[in-house]
């Protein structure tokens, strides 16, 4: 990834930013020539999610307005100003004439320290883009079900964006290969859509960003993958065919969508108007029971993510997705697996990778967890049973019981992530410091964490201002901080905290994009684009009257 050469004066580049950019450049110099098979051949994944097969590159029609990074992959800062503006959100001048904006006084000085405060006409454009992103997110929620791949969702997002004249902002942004970021379970963010499939009770985070008329919009929601009956699956398939695969409903621009089209129904790569251009290959999802999983007994930090084949020490991959417990090296050296990690791995073994899928009763979870992974008693003779999950009792749960427990746990995590985002939005008013956002999120989690719950917000992953540029200063920290800069009216930015089941570090996959929890803990995220008004914050990407309800609202109804 190349860093931009022209940095706007209003953007503060800290020493941490310089170090981060230097690491990214060094990574590309060393490993950008390697194939995925070489990068991931010895990489140790944390949980069930593995590197999958991605569809070919997308070719967009000419009528779609493009941002300035669509060809090179390197975004160039677009300054705000009425002079020298070109179509596509680019500027003919290097800096633009900022003193022509209406929010500057007679002396040419801004009454606020930010150079990207939006005017009303700019906010209306962003609002229009946010409304489309909301409609697109609502449509995606209807087709999420067990058996759908993340690539299916991404191609539908691309299809609808292009048919409506929108450019999917992530596409080729710093060379990101897809139109959206879709992350499952322990993947925190920036998941690249591929042929990984969704299973019942998975947490899938869909991050949608669009660009049109020179402005970006950004939002994200987390969904709980439902279990459907055969009739419900037929309805889902009919809906998916209705919105994507039905030739009668395609617009006059649909033929320009993909020069090389990845046919989801036959799993082929075909050229428009021609037969299959390559032989048919069946790609088993890497996180499914049909394909032997790779080495995932333990993991490594990002500094050792790319290893030679000799670093494995002759250990063979585990067949059928089996996991080993902490005594066999399932955690970092000197560290036992958390009971939540054990539950996730037990769930994968007995529900996801169990080929029989019978109703038989499995081994006692409580005995497995508390006799093998709890370790020796503490000095006081106790094993801190106050952190013990309430659902670990003396019963022997079967498949249905495990699914119910997983659903309840994941549903509570998703609801907590939504509450954190809304709590942060409520404190946004002119004159409020940016640090109040992180304080609101942390305070809500402290009130939420009782008993076995130990939710934590993932640090260092920030919100951002948005407008003519995908990411703008000032950035918003979601943890407690001392940022004393004040919010001002007409400031447009995103709030996007990622909530993890446990506090832990995160690692980056060798693809230089996917961020995963360093331990097998699930995560959830909600993101909204908001604008600060006199009386509070206006959510531009909020649900409408036609939007579907959240899953916990449906259960209450």
Secondary structure as GFF3:
##gff-version 3
##sequence-region A 1 557
A	DSSP	alpha_helix	15	31	.	.	.	ID=ss1
A	DSSP	alpha_helix	36	40	.	.	.	ID=ss2
A	DSSP	three_ten_helix	87	89	.	.	.	ID=ss3
A	DSSP	three_ten_helix	98	100	.	.	.	ID=ss4
A	DSSP	alpha_helix	120	143	.	.	.	ID=ss5
A	DSSP	alpha_helix	150	163	.	.	.	ID=ss6
A	DSSP	beta_strand	167	168	.	.	.	ID=ss7
A	DSSP	three_ten_helix	173	175	.	.	.	ID=ss8
A	DSSP	beta_strand	181	184	.	.	.	ID=ss9
A	DSSP	beta_strand	187	189	.	.	.	ID=ss10
A	DSSP	beta_strand	203	212	.	.	.	ID=ss11
A	DSSP	beta_strand	215	224	.	.	.	ID=ss12
A	DSSP	alpha_helix	230	240	.	.	.	ID=ss13
A	DSSP	pi_helix	241	245	.	.	.	ID=ss14
A	DSSP	three_ten_helix	247	249	.	.	.	ID=ss15
A	DSSP	three_ten_helix	254	256	.	.	.	ID=ss16
A	DSSP	beta_strand	260	263	.	.	.	ID=ss17
A	DSSP	beta_strand	268	271	.	.	.	ID=ss18
A	DSSP	three_ten_helix	302	304	.	.	.	ID=ss19
A	DSSP	three_ten_helix	309	312	.	.	.	ID=ss20
A	DSSP	three_ten_helix	319	321	.	.	.	ID=ss21
A	DSSP	three_ten_helix	326	328	.	.	.	ID=ss22
A	DSSP	alpha_helix	339	347	.	.	.	ID=ss23
A	DSSP	pi_helix	348	352	.	.	.	ID=ss24
A	DSSP	alpha_helix	365	372	.	.	.	ID=ss25
A	DSSP	three_ten_helix	385	387	.	.	.	ID=ss26
A	DSSP	alpha_helix	399	426	.	.	.	ID=ss27
A	DSSP	alpha_helix	435	448	.	.	.	ID=ss28
A	DSSP	beta_strand	456	457	.	.	.	ID=ss29
A	DSSP	beta_strand	463	465	.	.	.	ID=ss30
A	DSSP	beta_strand	472	476	.	.	.	ID=ss31
A	DSSP	beta_strand	492	495	.	.	.	ID=ss32
A	DSSP	beta_strand	498	500	.	.	.	ID=ss33
A	DSSP	beta_strand	506	508	.	.	.	ID=ss34
A	DSSP	beta_strand	515	517	.	.	.	ID=ss35
A	DSSP	beta_strand	523	525	.	.	.	ID=ss36
A	DSSP	beta_strand	528	532	.	.	.	ID=ss37
A	DSSP	beta_strand	537	539	.	.	.	ID=ss38
A	DSSP	alpha_helix	551	556	.	.	.	ID=ss39
###
